[in-house]
Amino acid sequence: KMSYPRGQMDKRVRILAPVRRESDYGQAEVQYEEVACVWAWVTWVRGARAMHHGQMDVYQSVMVRCDVNEKLTRFCRLEIDGRRYVIDSMHEDKGRNECQVTAFETEAVSGER
């Protein structure tokens, strides 16, 4: 099986899966819990970094390339360098053992683990 070059996969990415729980008030709420941590090749989507550093009010977008992981679904969140991302699109090629995800930043993570 082929995969992305190991030398490019130099960033740790936490995969967080949604878990439904009942709140103190009896309402269902969704929280995210870590189900895996993988090595990935993370790149900024062209232009997003420049717009962010220009102090424009836009979300940062990233492209994440990693090996196929059965725990990674379209409904997961990704955490990279203390920032949380929502998956926008996801493509898996199981024959090549490659997964490519485009995601955008939702929030910085504050001390929660």
Sequence and secondary structure as in RCSB ss.txt:
>XXXX:A:sequence
KMSYPRGQMDKRVRILAPVRRESDYGQAEVQYEEVACVWAWVTWVRGARAMHHGQMDVYQSVMVRCDVNEKLTRF
CRLEIDGRRYVIDSMHEDKGRNECQVTAFETEAVSGER
>XXXX:A:secstr
   S TTT  EEEEEEEEEEEE TTS EEEEEEEEEEEEEEEEE TTHHHHHHTT S   EEEEEE   TT  TT
 EEEETTEEEEEEEEEEETTTTEEEEEEEEEEE  S  
